[in-house]
Amino acid sequence: MKISRRDFLKTTALTSLFFAGFGNPALAHNHKKNLVVIMLRGGMDGLCAVPVIGDKRFEKIRKGILIENPMKLNSDFALHPKLKAFSECWHDNTGAVVHAASIPYTARSHFEGQNLMESGGRVPYQEKTGWLGRGMKLANLKGEGLALSLPMPLLLRGVPKNDNYYPSDGRLPRDETLELLKSVYADSSEEELLDMMNFIKKRKNEQMGTGVGYDKRKNKNLAMRAGQLLSNPNGPRVAVFEVNGFDTHAAQGGINGTHTKCLVEMDTIIQNLKISKKTYENSIILTVTEFGRTIKKNGGNGTEHGYGTAVFLAGGLVKKSQVHTDWPGLKRKELFEGRDLNATIDARSVYASAMSTVFDLDFSRIEKEVFFGDKLQNLSDKLFKA
């Protein structure tokens, strides 16, 4: 039976967790700051999560999937009512949104978009490392954490000694699973496949403990564990989560729909990271996604691949609660290609500003060495605490 990469990804756990970023032990005596990235795969609908208030045309063309009774954030924007944890962040002045933002990619392919979302580049598949991995390397952080997924995400590649472990149910992968991996990742480079197989061989030769059960990998448990580890002065400084399923071409639904369920998973991660107060106070949590979704719903009560979307920010290092945006408007002439929310902010500016704050790096160095010299907007002072 032939299985596509997309079908395989649909069968994997909805959330994976990655740890990395062990720095110099001397940091234990200083102010340790953490960066948590939540990858929202599939194209998160920024206007579902953070809808604009009072736009009658938008309400009309979204009838049937419109989010009813959203929570008002300010005079222009509201919040999806199921995002209760983020609402608490907003009210305690540690939650913000960057709206009408996107990476500079407009071709609407998930594979290309997610590759650029992680690499931080402009040409799909050109870069072999991720923007977060390059930023960690620039900050002299070691990649000696465990990535609870297979394979290591592109986002974190670029740091020596990164390792990864796929804890399905405490047992080693079956032979047919390995063959499936070879088939699904046939488009990977020979080096990547070799790394993957070496990892499996290494784990086979290691003494396994009791393993990690499925329940231990649910969002709640993963986020709580991440909070504990990030609070350790000698522990990791970076955690990366993945939430899949935002590709809602049909039956997107409204307040209780498929897209909402994915947003609630994101919200659950934030909620449980916040339990560890020390971690939360010293962290930036941010979301990334490959693109947004169309303004107008389609005939299947879903939305197609779009452009502009929203970035969620949370944590004690967030400067204040705000919706930061250069709002382009939703009139037809203001839309990208007449169909999408336009992006007026390069999302990479947010990523670079977050790394500058957490890793104590000069923003211009990040522009030059992490984002290939692309001119980005320094939002550090607007979005984050020094």
C-alpha positions as CSV (number, residue, x, y, z in Angstrom):
1,M,0.0,0.0,0.0
2,K,1.4,3.4,-1.0
3,I,1.2,6.0,1.7
4,S,2.0,9.6,1.1
5,R,4.0,11.8,3.4
6,R,0.8,13.8,4.1
7,D,-1.2,10.6,5.1
8,F,1.7,9.5,7.3
9,L,1.8,12.8,9.1
10,K,-1.9,12.6,9.7
11,T,-1.4,9.3,11.6
12,T,1.3,10.7,13.9
13,A,0.7,12.2,17.3
14,L,-1.0,15.6,17.1
15,T,1.7,17.1,19.3
16,S,5.4,16.6,19.6
17,L,7.8,18.3,21.9
18,F,11.5,19.1,21.4
19,F,14.0,20.3,23.9
20,A,17.3,22.0,23.1
21,G,19.6,24.8,24.0
22,F,21.9,23.9,26.9
23,G,24.3,26.8,27.4
24,N,27.3,27.5,29.6
25,P,26.8,26.4,33.2
26,A,27.8,29.9,34.2
27,L,24.4,31.0,33.1
28,A,22.9,29.2,36.1
29,H,24.1,32.2,38.2
30,N,22.6,34.7,35.8
31,H,19.1,35.5,34.5
32,K,18.1,32.5,32.4
33,K,15.6,33.3,29.7
34,N,13.7,30.7,27.7
35,L,12.1,30.6,24.2
36,V,9.2,28.3,23.5
37,V,8.0,27.9,19.9
38,I,4.6,26.3,19.0
39,M,4.5,25.3,15.4
40,L,0.9,25.4,14.1
41,R,1.0,23.2,11.0
42,G,-1.6,23.5,8.3
43,G,-2.1,27.2,8.1
44,M,-3.6,28.8,11.1
45,D,-6.6,31.1,10.4
46,G,-5.7,34.4,12.1
47,L,-9.1,35.8,11.5
48,C,-10.7,32.8,13.3
49,A,-8.3,33.1,16.2
50,V,-8.3,36.9,16.4
51,P,-11.3,38.2,14.4
52,V,-11.7,41.8,13.4
53,I,-14.7,43.6,15.1
54,G,-17.6,45.2,13.2
55,D,-16.7,44.3,9.6
56,K,-20.1,43.5,8.1
57,R,-18.7,42.1,4.8
58,F,-16.4,39.7,6.6
59,E,-19.3,38.5,8.8
60,K,-21.4,37.9,5.7
61,I,-18.9,35.9,3.7
62,R,-18.0,33.9,6.7
63,K,-21.5,33.0,7.6
64,G,-21.6,29.4,8.9
65,I,-18.0,29.4,10.2
66,L,-18.0,32.8,11.9
67,I,-16.9,32.7,15.5
68,E,-19.7,33.9,17.6
69,N,-19.4,35.9,20.8
70,P,-15.6,36.4,20.7
71,M,-13.9,38.1,23.7
72,K,-13.2,41.7,23.0
73,L,-9.5,42.6,23.2
74,N,-9.7,46.3,22.1
75,S,-11.9,48.4,19.9
76,D,-10.8,46.6,16.7
77,F,-10.1,43.0,17.5
78,A,-11.5,40.1,19.6
79,L,-10.3,36.7,20.7
80,H,-11.7,33.3,20.0
81,P,-13.8,32.5,23.2
82,K,-12.2,29.0,23.6
83,L,-8.8,30.5,24.1
84,K,-9.3,30.9,27.8
85,A,-5.6,30.4,28.8
86,F,-4.5,33.1,26.4
87,S,-7.3,35.4,27.6
88,E,-5.8,35.1,31.1
89,C,-2.4,36.0,29.7
90,W,-4.0,39.0,28.1
91,H,-5.6,40.1,31.3
92,D,-2.4,39.8,33.3
93,N,-0.5,41.8,30.7
94,T,1.6,38.9,29.4
95,G,-0.2,38.1,26.2
96,A,0.0,39.8,22.8
97,V,-0.9,39.3,19.2
98,V,1.0,40.4,16.0
99,H,-1.7,40.5,13.3
100,A,-1.5,40.7,9.5
101,A,1.8,38.9,9.6
102,S,3.4,36.1,7.6
103,I,6.6,34.7,6.3
104,P,7.4,36.1,2.9
105,Y,5.9,33.1,1.0
106,T,2.8,33.3,-1.2
107,A,2.7,30.2,-3.3
108,R,0.3,28.3,-1.0
109,S,2.0,24.9,-0.8
110,H,2.1,23.4,2.7
111,F,5.4,21.6,2.1
112,E,7.1,24.7,0.7
113,G,5.6,27.0,3.3
114,Q,6.5,24.8,6.3
115,N,10.0,24.4,5.0
116,L,10.4,28.2,4.9
117,M,8.5,28.6,8.2
118,E,11.3,26.5,9.8
119,S,14.3,27.5,7.7
120,G,13.6,31.2,7.7
121,G,14.8,31.5,4.1
122,R,13.1,32.7,0.9
123,V,13.7,29.8,-1.5
124,P,12.0,26.4,-0.6
125,Y,14.4,23.6,0.3
126,Q,17.5,25.8,-0.2
127,E,18.5,25.9,3.4
128,K,19.4,22.8,5.4
129,T,19.2,24.4,8.8
130,G,16.5,26.2,10.8
131,W,16.3,29.8,12.0
132,L,16.1,28.7,15.6
133,G,19.0,26.3,15.3
134,R,21.1,29.1,13.7
135,G,20.1,31.5,16.4
136,M,21.1,29.0,19.1
137,K,24.4,28.4,17.4
138,L,25.0,32.2,17.3
139,A,24.3,32.4,21.0
140,N,26.7,29.5,21.7
141,L,24.0,27.2,22.9
142,K,24.5,23.5,22.6
143,G,21.9,21.2,21.2
144,E,22.2,18.4,23.8
145,G,18.5,18.1,24.4
146,L,16.1,15.4,23.4
147,A,13.6,15.9,20.6
148,L,10.5,13.8,21.2
149,S,9.8,13.3,17.5
150,L,11.3,11.7,14.4
151,P,13.0,13.2,12.5
152,M,14.5,16.3,14.2
153,P,12.6,19.3,12.9
154,L,14.3,21.6,10.4
155,L,13.6,24.5,12.8
156,L,16.2,23.2,15.3
157,R,18.8,21.9,12.9
158,G,22.1,23.8,12.8
159,V,23.2,23.1,16.4
160,P,25.8,20.3,16.9
161,K,24.9,17.3,19.1
162,N,21.1,17.6,18.7
163,D,19.5,14.2,19.3
164,N,16.0,12.9,19.0
165,Y,13.9,10.1,20.4
166,Y,10.5,9.0,19.3
167,P,8.6,7.5,22.3
168,S,5.7,5.8,20.7
169,D,4.6,3.5,23.6
170,G,8.0,2.6,25.1
171,R,8.7,0.0,22.4
172,L,11.1,0.2,19.5
173,P,9.8,0.8,16.0
174,R,8.8,-2.4,14.2
175,D,10.5,-3.3,10.9
176,E,7.5,-2.4,8.9
177,T,7.6,1.1,10.5
178,L,11.2,1.5,9.5
179,E,10.3,0.6,5.9
180,L,7.4,3.0,6.0
181,L,9.8,5.8,7.1
182,K,12.1,5.0,4.3
183,S,9.3,5.2,1.8
184,V,7.6,8.3,3.3
185,Y,10.9,10.2,3.6
186,A,12.2,9.1,0.2
187,D,12.5,12.8,-0.7
188,S,14.9,13.4,2.1
189,S,18.6,13.6,1.4
190,E,20.8,10.6,1.8
191,E,22.5,12.3,4.8
192,E,19.1,12.9,6.5
193,L,18.0,9.3,6.0
194,L,21.4,8.0,7.3
195,D,21.1,10.2,10.4
196,M,17.6,8.8,11.0
197,M,18.7,5.2,10.6
198,N,21.8,5.7,12.8
199,F,19.5,7.2,15.5
200,I,17.3,4.1,15.4
201,K,20.3,1.7,15.4
202,K,21.7,3.6,18.4
203,R,18.5,3.4,20.3
204,K,18.2,-0.3,19.6
205,N,21.6,-0.8,21.2
206,E,20.7,1.2,24.3
207,Q,19.1,-0.1,27.4
208,M,15.5,1.2,27.3
209,G,13.7,2.2,30.5
210,T,10.0,1.9,31.1
211,G,9.3,4.1,28.1
212,V,6.9,6.9,27.7
213,G,3.2,6.0,27.3
214,Y,0.9,7.8,25.0
215,D,-0.8,9.7,27.8
216,K,2.5,11.1,28.8
217,R,2.8,12.8,25.4
218,K,-0.5,14.6,25.6
219,N,-0.4,18.3,25.5
220,K,-1.0,18.8,29.2
221,N,1.7,16.5,30.3
222,L,4.2,17.6,27.7
223,A,3.8,21.3,28.6
224,M,3.9,20.7,32.3
225,R,7.1,18.7,31.9
226,A,8.6,21.4,29.6
227,G,7.9,24.0,32.3
228,Q,9.7,21.9,34.9
229,L,12.8,21.4,32.7
230,L,13.0,25.0,31.5
231,S,12.9,26.2,35.1
232,N,16.1,24.3,35.8
233,P,19.1,26.8,35.7
234,N,21.2,24.1,34.0
235,G,18.4,22.8,31.8
236,P,17.3,23.6,28.3
237,R,16.5,27.1,27.2
238,V,14.5,26.2,24.2
239,A,11.3,24.1,23.7
240,V,9.5,23.5,20.5
241,F,5.9,22.1,20.2
242,E,4.0,21.0,17.1
243,V,0.3,21.1,16.7
244,N,-1.1,19.7,13.4
245,G,-4.5,19.9,11.7
246,F,-5.1,23.5,10.7
247,D,-5.6,22.6,7.1
248,T,-9.4,23.0,7.1
249,H,-10.5,22.9,3.5
250,A,-13.9,21.5,4.6
251,A,-16.0,21.5,7.7
252,Q,-13.8,24.1,9.4
253,G,-16.7,24.8,11.7
254,G,-17.3,27.6,14.1
255,I,-17.0,27.7,17.8
256,N,-16.8,23.9,18.1
257,G,-15.2,23.1,14.7
258,T,-12.0,21.4,13.6
259,H,-10.0,24.6,13.5
260,T,-11.2,25.4,17.0
261,K,-10.0,22.1,18.4
262,C,-6.5,22.8,17.0
263,L,-6.5,26.3,18.6
264,V,-7.6,24.7,21.9
265,E,-4.5,22.4,21.7
266,M,-2.3,25.5,21.4
267,D,-4.1,27.1,24.3
268,T,-3.6,24.0,26.4
269,I,0.2,24.2,25.9
270,I,0.2,27.8,27.0
271,Q,-2.0,27.0,30.0
272,N,0.2,24.2,31.3
273,L,3.5,26.1,30.7
274,K,2.1,28.8,32.8
275,I,1.8,26.4,35.8
276,S,5.5,26.7,36.3
277,K,5.6,30.3,37.3
278,K,9.3,30.6,37.2
279,T,9.5,29.3,33.7
280,Y,6.6,31.5,32.5
281,E,8.0,34.7,34.0
282,N,11.3,34.2,32.2
283,S,10.0,33.0,28.8
284,I,8.7,34.1,25.5
285,I,6.2,31.8,23.9
286,L,5.4,32.4,20.3
287,T,3.6,30.6,17.5
288,V,4.6,30.1,13.9
289,T,2.6,28.9,10.9
290,E,3.2,28.7,7.2
291,F,0.4,31.0,6.1
292,G,-3.2,32.0,6.8
293,R,-6.5,31.1,5.2
294,T,-8.8,32.7,2.8
295,I,-11.2,35.5,3.9
296,K,-14.2,33.8,2.2
297,K,-15.4,30.4,3.1
298,N,-15.6,27.8,0.3
299,G,-18.6,25.6,-0.7
300,G,-17.5,22.9,1.8
301,N,-17.7,25.3,4.8
302,G,-14.0,25.5,4.9
303,T,-11.2,27.9,3.9
304,E,-8.4,27.6,1.4
305,H,-4.7,28.4,1.7
306,G,-4.2,32.1,2.3
307,Y,-1.5,34.6,3.2
308,G,-1.7,36.9,6.2
309,T,-2.3,35.4,9.7
310,A,-1.6,36.2,13.4
311,V,1.3,35.4,15.7
312,F,0.5,34.7,19.4
313,L,2.9,35.8,22.1
314,A,2.8,35.0,25.8
315,G,5.1,34.9,28.8
316,G,6.6,37.2,31.4
317,L,9.0,38.7,28.8
318,V,6.1,40.0,26.7
319,K,6.2,43.8,27.2
320,K,2.4,44.3,27.4
321,S,-0.9,43.0,26.2
322,Q,-1.5,44.5,22.7
323,V,-2.5,43.7,19.2
324,H,0.4,45.0,17.2
325,T,-0.4,45.5,13.6
326,D,-0.3,47.6,10.5
327,W,-3.8,46.7,9.6
328,P,-4.3,46.5,5.8
329,G,-8.1,46.2,5.8
330,L,-10.5,43.6,4.5
331,K,-12.0,45.4,1.5
332,R,-11.6,43.5,-1.7
333,K,-9.0,46.0,-3.1
334,E,-7.0,45.7,0.2
335,L,-6.8,41.9,0.1
336,F,-3.8,40.0,-1.2
337,E,-4.7,38.8,-4.7
338,G,-8.3,39.8,-3.9
339,R,-8.8,36.9,-1.5
340,D,-6.5,36.9,1.5
341,L,-5.7,39.1,4.5
342,N,-2.5,40.9,3.4
343,A,0.6,40.5,5.4
344,T,2.2,43.9,6.4
345,I,4.7,42.5,8.9
346,D,7.3,39.9,8.1
347,A,6.8,37.2,10.8
348,R,10.6,36.7,10.8
349,S,10.9,40.1,12.4
350,V,9.0,38.7,15.4
351,Y,11.2,35.6,15.5
352,A,14.4,37.7,15.3
353,S,13.2,40.1,18.0
354,A,12.3,37.2,20.3
355,M,15.8,35.6,19.8
356,S,17.5,38.9,20.3
357,T,15.6,39.3,23.7
358,V,16.1,35.7,25.0
359,F,19.6,35.0,23.7
360,D,20.9,38.6,24.4
361,L,22.0,38.9,20.8
362,D,22.3,42.1,18.7
363,F,19.4,42.3,16.3
364,S,21.7,43.2,13.4
365,R,23.8,40.1,13.9
366,I,20.6,38.0,13.8
367,E,19.6,39.7,10.6
368,K,23.0,39.0,9.0
369,E,23.9,35.6,10.3
370,V,20.5,33.9,10.9
371,F,18.3,35.5,8.2
372,F,20.9,35.9,5.5
373,G,21.1,39.6,5.6
374,D,17.4,40.2,4.9
375,K,16.2,43.6,6.2
376,L,13.8,43.0,9.1
377,Q,12.0,45.2,11.5
378,N,13.4,45.3,15.0
379,L,10.3,44.9,17.2
380,S,12.2,44.0,20.3
381,D,11.4,47.2,22.2
382,K,7.7,47.2,21.0
383,L,7.0,43.6,21.9
384,F,9.4,42.4,24.6
385,K,11.1,43.4,27.9
386,A,14.8,43.8,27.9
